Amino acid sequence: MQTLTINGQDYQVNAPESMPLLWAIRDLIGLTGTKFGCGVAQCGACSIMIDGTVVRSCSTMVSQGVGKNITTIEGTSDSLIALRQAWRDNSVPQCGYCQSGQLISAAELLDTNENPTDDDIDNAMSGNICRCGTYVRIKKAIKEAVELKKQV
Amino acid sequence: MKRRDFVKIFGLATGGLLLGCNVSADKVVVNTLEDGISFVPNLFIQLQKDGTVTIVVARSEMGQGIRTSMASAIAEDLEADWKYVTVQQATGDAKFGNQNTDGSRSIRTLLKPMRKMGAMARSILEQAAAKKWNIAASDCKAENHFVVNNTTGEKVFFGDLVEEAKTIAIPSDENIILKDKKDFKYIGKKVVRGIDMEDFLHGKANYGLDARLPNMKFAAIARSPVTFGSVKSFDTSEATEITGVEQVVQLDRLIPPAGQFFGMLGGVAVIANNTWSAFQGKNNLNVEWESGINESYDTEKFKEKLISRIHNKAKVVPPFKGSIEKAFKNADKVIEATYTMPHLAHAPMEVPNALAWVHDGQCDVWAPVQDPQTVQAEIAHFFGFAIEDITINVMMLGGAFGRKSKSDFVVEAVALSQKIKAPVQVVWTREDDIQHSFYHAQNAQYLKGSLDEKGKVTGWLHRVAFPSITSSFKPMSNYIAGFELGMGFTNNPYEIENIQIENAKAESHLRIGWLRSVSNIISGFGVNSFVDELAIASGKDAIEFRLDLLGKDKVSTAASPHPFNVARLKNVLIEAKKLSNWERKLPEGHGMGVAIHYSFYSYVATVVEVSVKSEKVKVENIYSVLDCGMYVNRDAVINQMEGAAIFGMSLTMFGKISTKNGAVEQSNFHDYQMTRMIDAPNIHVHLVDNDEDPTGVGEPGVPPVSAAITNAIFNASGKRVRSLPLSDHGMV
């Protein structure tokens, strides 16, 4: 048995050795907001934060999450609150499937960079594929979220 | 016989009110109860006493925003306050009419009946209020979830009219009055927050992959690398060593009957108690495959074969116009060009998946499907269930682009659940998705055109070859179907005296399917590239040349629900010229290109600005103008056009599925790449406002993108790209 702390709550899991966090979170714990997209850290749909750092959960072992604070899309933070508002204001999602990962990647950016430049945004977000093609809106929403967060 | 009652009022167990309406396509089908015809409503509005309005949506949500658009179209004429509006996803059921979410047709065919349904409900509520106040209905007016007494100003809440409404007779047609356009609050506006927005933002939206049942199993299937290959032998010893793996099951291929359904490829399935173990088990299988008839398929060789075929006379298809021989003989200049594009895979972010549970003589499915009724019919065909014993729960689709119209992944789940007698979710890996798709067809086009001494186009020969979608339904279909040629080949919009369209043979060696915009992608690239080459040969401006070539304003007389109007195509081109500031001076190394395309009854012009530095292309700006007639959710339409620009860019820059020895070479996003944010251009969208009937939105934005990019590359660098993708030329 391993204990995973996700969004402040403890979960006991009995994960097979070598199981990535993605599947422990989705299949064993039942938090399905974190998405499977490629399985090889190419698309970012499975992004989560471990102690504030974004990782691709499809390629991160369960053992790497034990004893750490894991944040998934079901969680919240000042950055996520600002980002969600900007996402609403810009009607960002189409199918919505990649947006969990997009929001988590954007949250790390806002947590660590008070004034991201366009290049900072591109670099932080280019590991996340959106097949619907909402990049223009994601970028605009991130810039607005930066301002919203400052107003709080 | 009275034939005007198209709505029935039902009481709900909760004390609410249910209005059921029967609509078919864009017309209202009238069933009166007195006829003895059973009334089968297919559009529902529920009103609860707390004011909640629930609208049943029978189309699949895959990012186009249909749940929001349908609900807001009804809410408009109902005078509903958006905060009380919710939607309920319909299961697959013939009573809902056509549920196939495909062909950019939902709003085109359903806007009118949805609005009428809303207006009907509004009329009932106004009459209910009139009865309550004992005044004439004409003195009552619905306003934002209340009915107002015009004389006294008194207001009554919609929810408080439920009981009274149950006693109201069905309004006659003349009492169903649609709102005037000037009073619209939702249609054509951006005021509505997407119905699924909060779920998207909190990871709560339920996609197919999120379907869960107690004690469900998870399955991954190894399929033959060569299409339609079969299992020769397999060894499960290393697979069953994986923790969580429970059993290994062989699945035979199911071949659909000619003309319908999709069947399944068959293979070896690993059943586990979690997805990861199923994936690992599949990787650990040792399967020996019998490759079969497609073993020698090599897309590079096939490309050469297609090119040699289109360089020779092929099957001439209608319409025939004039004589190209004469035109070419009398020409001042003759231009010819050959264009090729590879196979493509849809690669929706959510892989194909389905949860099925066969139990007690019934079959329950939870899956992200575009066409639930075909799934139902297909399950009935292959497994012998009665239609009424099959329930298709339509989950949210994490992208689809045509892939989820094909129900092979559901058939797999049902076959497995039947075998193992447990609920089981089949999950495709990304590798499975890229390597076992229903592919957009590899293609080749040869165009030859003649110009007179004034630079006017006098002759046009267009020869095309690609394996047809029909081949997936009828083996040995070696020529392009009429519906595919009708996507930009035989309905060429230009006014040219002598035109000949020819179709050369192309066999299929993979499953061929439709992908967002279908063969419009092929014609959009070929026709727009070649017109550009003609414009350059004539020495004219690319936009002026096209406006001239489109000829006089006229509306097509061909039978069509929305006849082609060349003036609208010219208009989007003129608007794109303005939007892109076409004649502006560009920075060093930059170039602009233009393309236009008519598809799904909508008109699109796209201008692209690229920069080319050391042979590398960067798309700087995409300007797209869409005329889709009346639209519902303005912002969702713009979002679709932005997405179409990126979709078109991805296939232009990177899109290539190739095969060696019959097997697909690409496997995941590292070698089947997508445009990412770092490469995303600025995208500028303009929507034409008019009162024309609503037409397609989801697909029409894609076809012009490729040629607009390659035309811009020529403008920037003088290099003409005639084969896609750009990554084959080292340009990305």
Interface residues (C-beta under 8 A of the other chain):
Chain A: P16 E17 S18 M19 P20 L22 W23 R26 D27 L28 G30 L31 T32 G33 T34 K35 F36 G37 C38 G39 V40 Q42 C43 A45 T72 I73 E74 R84 W87 R88 S91 P93 Q94 C95 G96 Y97 C98 Q99 S100 L103 I121 D122 N123 M125 S126 G127 N128 I129 C130 R131 C132 G133 T134 Y135 V136 R137 I138 K139
Chain B: E61 M62 G63 Q64 G65 K190 R193 G194 D196 M197 D199 F200 L201 H202 G203 K204 A205 N206 Y207 L209 D210 R212 F218 I242 T243 G244 N274 T275 W276 S277 F279 Q280 A347 P348 M349 E350 V351 M396 L397 G398 G399 A400 F401 V427 T429 R430 D635 A636 N639 Q640 E642 G643 A644 A645 I646 F647 S650 N668 F669 H670 M674 T675 R676 M677 I678 A680 N682 I683
